[in-house]
Amino acid sequence: MIGCYDFCGHYEWTFEWLNQLGGHALVRAYWDEAIHQDSQSHASMLIREKGFEGMKEYWGTTLADEGALYERTVTEDVFRIDMHECPSKGFLLRNGLEQYRDYCDHCMGWIGPLIKDAGFVVDHEHNHCGQCWWEMRRNADPAPASEPGALSGQHDVRLRPDWKSPHTDHYERSTDPDDKKAVS
Amino acid sequence: MVAPIPASLPYADTKPVGHADFYFAVNATFRFIQRHHGEGALIKYWQDLGHSYYQPVSKRWSELGFAGVADYWRAFFAAEPGSEVEVSESPEEVRLEVKRCPAIRHLREHGREIVPNFCQHCFFVNEAIAGPAGMTVRVCGGNGRCTQRFMKATADLPPQNLEDIATAS
């Protein structure tokens, strides 16, 4: 049987299996169709119907259940997550599992299309070491991403001494997993 | 703090049990592969997963024999939320009596459409793990309850009849 205890391990393995079968287009389609539209259909419904309140309900429950160490900051205009210990990437790092070239892309791969359908855009960075931050704003809101510490104060993951990594990916007002820039 | 994990599991998490909503993604992954590339590709996915990702399990079963098989499944189902499974060991086989499959239970409780051949993954994945260890598996039942028997692979053993594996719903 394929279990849920080590789900992140065989999930990551699956990305590369799909990549070998049908290339990047198939991996993108998997994140959108299988994860966003099928597996996480409950998240889609919550966020489409309730906006920021739906984000609070969905991520408040699921990140706690997965054992994440994170901070959430919510205003009338933005929903921000500072992920200090990603349970998913952490599992892979602890177990030395790396088949696919960038596991972290999967989050934008399914959350991006979901957020787009719900009328939001994302500013986001991940450092491939289990830390990342997300800011969701309404599509019509032109406000840029916050400066480090301005929105979530001391909880801002960008203030961690270990935030900088040789390979950090940056998304600006995006909903597409390929719409990223490497920053150093 | 890292939870104590039995050495019989190949990969360790910090939580004692997994998050059951991940069964949604397992089910969705099967549906996606089958829809895009057909049943043959889905079977190959299961076999490749067993041969590659679960290779450490094969190795352990090779080294420890039936004792390793029984230890693995006891630890495995202890980490799967909502499972009810009896594992027994004899000189001839290791037998799993799955009285309540955690995946089928969770998918049903949340009204998810279950891929009809969902239960076949237990045969194809487990056979791919067992083969390199000189063992084979036979699955009977499914759709929430089944029996899985792990035996030494011998030429006189009839092959798995896929009709013995129930359609999931």
Interface residues (C-beta under 8 A of the other chain):
Chain A: M1 I2 G3 C4 Y5 D6 F7 G9 H10 Y11 W13 T14 W17 L18 L21 G22 L26 A29 Y30 E33 A34 I35 D38 S39 Q40 H42 T62 D65 E66 G67 P87 G90 F91 R94 N95 L97
Chain B: L9 P10 Y11 A12 D13 T14 K15 V17 G18 H19 A20 D21 F22 Y23 F24 A25 V26 N27 A28 T29 R31 F32 I33 H36 H37 A41 Y45 D48 L49 S52 Y53 F76 A79 E80 P81 C101 P102 A103 H110 H121 C122 V125 N126
